[in-house]
Amino acid sequence: MGNIIAIAIILLIVGCCIFSIIKDKKSGKTSCGCGCESCAMSGKCHPAKQ
């Protein structure tokens, strides 16, 4: 019974993390959290909007 509870808690935490990542991605937030002025990948994270 203890294993089932532990697995359920872990799945709940993972589900919340995935939901948060999807929500942030849809709202346009990035995961790097730093300035992108000197980043070589800034074009991939923040493509030019038309």
ROSE-4610 file (N, C-alpha, C; in Angstrom, 1 decimal, always signed):
// ROSE-4610
residu = [M/M/M/G/G/G/N/N/N/I/I/I/I/I/I/A/A/A/I/I/I/A/A/A/I/I/I/I/I/I/L/L/L/L/L/L/I/I/I/V/V/V/G/G/G/C/C/C/C/C/C/I/I/I/F/F/F/S/S/S/I/I/I/I/I/I/K/K/K/D/D/D/K/K/K/K/K/K/S/S/S/G/G/G/K/K/K/T/T/T/S/S/S/C/C/C/G/G/G/C/C/C/G/G/G/C/C/C/E/E/E/S/S/S/C/C/C/A/A/A/M/M/M/S/S/S/G/G/G/K/K/K/C/C/C/H/H/H/P/P/P/A/A/A/K/K/K/Q/Q/Q]
num = [1/1/1/2/2/2/3/3/3/4/4/4/5/5/5/6/6/6/7/7/7/8/8/8/9/9/9/10/10/10/11/11/11/12/12/12/13/13/13/14/14/14/15/15/15/16/16/16/17/17/17/18/18/18/19/19/19/20/20/20/21/21/21/22/22/22/23/23/23/24/24/24/25/25/25/26/26/26/27/27/27/28/28/28/29/29/29/30/30/30/31/31/31/32/32/32/33/33/33/34/34/34/35/35/35/36/36/36/37/37/37/38/38/38/39/39/39/40/40/40/41/41/41/42/42/42/43/43/43/44/44/44/45/45/45/46/46/46/47/47/47/48/48/48/49/49/49/50/50/50]
x = [+0.8/+0.0/+0.9/+2.0/+2.9/+3.5/+3.8/+4.3/+3.4/+2.1/+1.1/+1.0/+1.0/+0.9/+2.1/+3.3/+4.5/+4.5/+4.1/+4.1/+3.0/+1.9/+0.9/+1.4/+2.1/+2.7/+3.7/+4.6/+5.6/+4.9/+3.9/+3.2/+2.5/+2.0/+1.3/+2.3/+3.5/+4.6/+5.0/+5.2/+5.7/+4.6/+3.3/+2.2/+2.2/+2.4/+2.4/+3.5/+4.7/+5.8/+5.6/+5.0/+4.7/+3.7/+2.7/+1.6/+2.2/+3.1/+3.8/+4.6/+5.3/+6.2/+5.3/+4.2/+3.3/+2.7/+2.3/+1.7/+2.6/+3.9/+4.9/+5.2/+5.3/+5.6/+4.5/+3.2/+2.1/+2.1/+2.5/+2.5/+3.8/+4.7/+5.9/+7.1/+7.0/+8.2/+9.2/+10.5/+11.6/+12.1/+12.8/+13.3/+14.7/+15.4/+16.7/+16.8/+16.0/+16.0/+17.1/+17.9/+19.0/+18.8/+19.7/+19.7/+20.1/+19.5/+19.7/+20.6/+21.1/+21.8/+23.1/+23.8/+25.0/+24.9/+23.7/+23.4/+23.4/+24.2/+24.2/+22.9/+22.1/+20.8/+19.6/+19.8/+18.7/+17.7/+18.2/+17.3/+16.3/+16.7/+15.8/+14.8/+15.2/+14.4/+13.3/+13.8/+13.0/+13.0/+12.3/+12.3/+11.6/+12.0/+11.5/+10.0/+9.2/+7.8/+7.5/+6.6/+6.3/+5.2]
y = [-1.2/+0.0/+1.3/+1.2/+2.3/+2.7/+1.6/+1.8/+2.5/+2.2/+2.8/+4.3/+4.6/+6.0/+6.8/+6.2/+6.9/+7.1/+6.1/+6.2/+7.3/+7.3/+8.3/+9.7/+9.9/+11.3/+11.7/+10.7/+11.0/+11.4/+10.6/+10.9/+12.3/+12.6/+13.9/+15.1/+14.9/+15.9/+16.0/+14.9/+14.9/+15.6/+15.2/+15.8/+17.3/+17.8/+19.3/+19.9/+19.3/+19.9/+19.9/+18.9/+18.9/+19.9/+20.1/+21.1/+22.5/+22.7/+24.0/+24.3/+23.4/+23.6/+23.9/+23.2/+23.4/+24.8/+25.1/+26.5/+27.6/+27.4/+28.5/+28.5/+27.4/+27.4/+28.1/+27.9/+28.5/+30.0/+30.5/+31.9/+32.6/+31.9/+32.5/+32.6/+32.0/+32.1/+31.1/+31.4/+30.5/+29.8/+28.8/+28.0/+28.5/+29.3/+29.6/+30.5/+31.6/+32.5/+33.4/+33.6/+34.5/+35.5/+36.5/+37.4/+36.7/+37.1/+36.4/+37.2/+38.4/+39.2/+38.5/+37.8/+37.1/+35.6/+35.1/+33.7/+33.3/+32.3/+31.8/+31.2/+30.8/+30.1/+31.1/+32.4/+33.3/+33.3/+33.0/+32.9/+31.8/+30.7/+29.5/+29.8/+30.4/+30.6/+31.7/+32.8/+34.0/+34.3/+33.5/+33.8/+35.2/+35.8/+37.1/+37.0/+37.9/+37.8/+38.7/+38.2/+38.9/+39.9]
z = [+0.0/+0.0/+0.0/+0.7/+0.8/-0.6/-1.4/-2.7/-3.6/-3.5/-4.4/-4.0/-2.8/-2.4/-2.8/-2.7/-3.1/-4.6/-5.4/-6.9/-7.2/-6.6/-6.9/-6.6/-5.5/-5.2/-6.3/-6.7/-7.7/-9.0/-9.4/-10.7/-10.6/-9.5/-9.3/-9.5/-8.9/-9.0/-10.5/-11.1/-12.5/-13.4/-13.1/-13.9/-13.7/-12.5/-12.3/-13.0/-13.0/-13.7/-15.2/-15.8/-17.2/-17.6/-16.7/-17.0/-16.9/-16.0/-15.9/-17.1/-17.6/-18.8/-20.0/-20.2/-21.3/-21.2/-20.0/-19.8/-20.1/-19.6/-19.9/-21.4/-22.0/-23.5/-24.3/-23.9/-24.6/-24.4/-23.2/-22.9/-23.4/-24.0/-24.6/-23.7/-22.5/-21.6/-22.0/-21.7/-22.0/-20.7/-20.8/-19.6/-19.2/-20.0/-19.7/-18.5/-18.4/-17.3/-17.3/-18.4/-18.4/-19.5/-19.6/-20.7/-22.0/-23.1/-24.4/-25.3/-24.9/-25.8/-26.4/-25.6/-26.0/-26.3/-26.2/-26.4/-27.9/-28.2/-29.6/-30.1/-29.2/-29.5/-29.4/-29.3/-29.0/-30.2/-31.4/-32.5/-32.5/-31.8/-31.6/-30.5/-29.4/-28.3/-28.6/-29.2/-29.5/-31.0/-31.8/-33.2/-33.5/-34.5/-34.9/-35.2/-34.6/-34.9/-36.1/-36.9/-38.2/-38.0]
